[in-house]
Amino acid sequence: MFVKHLPHKTVERLSQYRRTLLLILSKEKTHVFSHEIAQMLHITPVQVRRDLMLIGYSGNLRKGYDIKELIEMIGKIIDTEKGQKVAVVGLGNLGKAFISYFKGKRSKLTIVAAFDNNPYKIDKVYDGVPCFHVDRISEIIKRDNISIAIITVPSEQAPVIAETLVLAGIKGILNYTPKPLNVSPYVYLEEYDMITSLEKVAFFAKKNDERFK
């Protein structure tokens, strides 16, 4: 199932909705209302309903949304039928944390390879994921049909790594370095700057602190 022109922020929230719905489902509930989802994600019920209308889903006014049905529908939109393979480039603490945290979380999205230039990490297996030398990026990406890469290398190495990944056929990159990247328009790039995010939190924490003095 593919929905054309779905806003990027809506896709983000759909992922959050699925995680929330799985949590609610574990509590043996079968239906949920938009205000319950909204409360758990700190957004408005209107936003929840608007996002679900965009994917063509509506609930029952009396019972709310069927949780299992909605989880399945979101999966059909976000996931691919055959699944997608992911590689982590840079096996420091952050790269290892990605592998450890993500293990078993999604059946259609799997980390299958890691790359590093540290000889003590190469040819070792981390939580079921083998680590290869960065010189083998192109070979392994093509061999294993990997379509997504997470970059967690030192920032000065990021542009070269990104270029190598794109030439190898990667279709999506999650950049966890503070170095902005330029990639082909055919490659989806998501950049996460932890310093900027922390400074944003610090700013609003300061505002809240001043407000209640």
PyMOL commands that set and color helices and strands:
alter all, ss='L'
color gray80, all
select helices_A, chain A and resi 8-25+34-41+45-54+67-78+93-102+134-143+155-168+194-211
alter helices_A, ss='H'
color red, helices_A
select strands_A, chain A and resi 31-32+65-66+84-89+109-116+125-126+129-133+148-151+172-175+188-191
alter strands_A, ss='S'
color yellow, strands_A
deselect
rebuild
show_as cartoon
